[in-house]
Each structure stands twice: as C-alpha cells, then as structure tokens.
C-alpha cells in the first residue's frame, strides 16, 4: 500500500489562506459605511391604547375563593 504524499500540503494550505485573505479584503473594501447614522431621528407617534386608561386586575386561580 503506497504512502500518502504530504509534501505539497504546506503549499496548498498556505495558498488557500492567502486566497481567502485576498477575497475577504476585497469584500470588505467594497463595503461602505454611513458616516453618521444617528443624525436622522425617526418620528414616532404614540397611539393611545384602551387598556392604558382603564384599571384592570388579573386574578390568579390560586387567589380566588375556593368553590365548593
């Protein structure tokens, strides 16, 4: 059974890392970042909901009187 030739592995792995590094650098360099995203504030209007003005109480089954 022949031995596995590992003499070119170092070159292959090194070239793979170099290629990945170049590809990622090219991808990152094309990415544009906005200068200051906090300059525009969104206008939010609060909608009144009916349950905010009413008093409500949620009864837990354990706090109710015992039913006989």
C-alpha positions in Angstrom: 0.0 0.0 0.0 1.6 3.3 -1.0 2.3 6.1 1.4 0.3 9.4 1.2 2.4 12.2 -0.3 2.1 15.1 2.1 5.0 17.2 0.6 2.6 19.7 -1.1 0.2 20.1 1.7 2.0 23.1 3.2 2.0 25.0 -0.1 -1.7 24.1 -0.7 -2.8 25.2 2.7 -0.7 28.4 2.6 -2.1 29.3 -0.9 -5.6 28.6 0.4 -5.2 31.0 3.3 -3.7 33.7 1.1 -6.6 33.4 -1.4 -9.2 33.6 1.4 -7.4 36.6 2.9 -7.4 38.4 -0.5 -11.1 37.6 -1.2 -12.1 38.8 2.2 -10.1 42.0 1.8 -11.8 42.7 -1.5 -15.2 42.1 0.0 -14.5 44.4 3.0 -13.1 47.1 0.8 -16.3 47.3 -1.2 -18.4 47.7 1.9 -19.5 51.3 2.5 -20.3 52.6 6.0 -22.6 55.5 6.5 -20.8 58.5 8.1 -23.2 59.2 11.0 -26.4 57.1 11.2 -27.7 59.0 14.3 -28.3 62.2 12.5 -31.8 61.3 11.4 -34.3 60.6 14.2 -37.4 58.6 13.4 -40.6 60.4 14.2 -42.6 58.1 16.5 -46.2 58.9 17.4 -47.7 57.3 20.5 -51.0 55.7 19.8 -53.3 55.6 22.8 -54.5 52.1 23.6 -57.7 51.4 25.5 -56.1 49.3 28.2 -53.8 52.1 29.3 -56.6 54.3 30.6 -58.6 51.6 32.3 -57.8 49.9 35.6 -57.6 46.2 35.2 -56.8 43.4 37.5 -55.8 39.9 36.6 -57.0 37.3 39.0 -54.8 34.3 39.6 -56.7 31.0 40.1 -54.9 30.5 43.3 -56.1 33.8 44.8 -59.8 33.1 44.0 -62.0 31.8 46.8 -62.5 28.1 47.0 -65.5 26.8 45.1 -67.4 24.0 47.0 
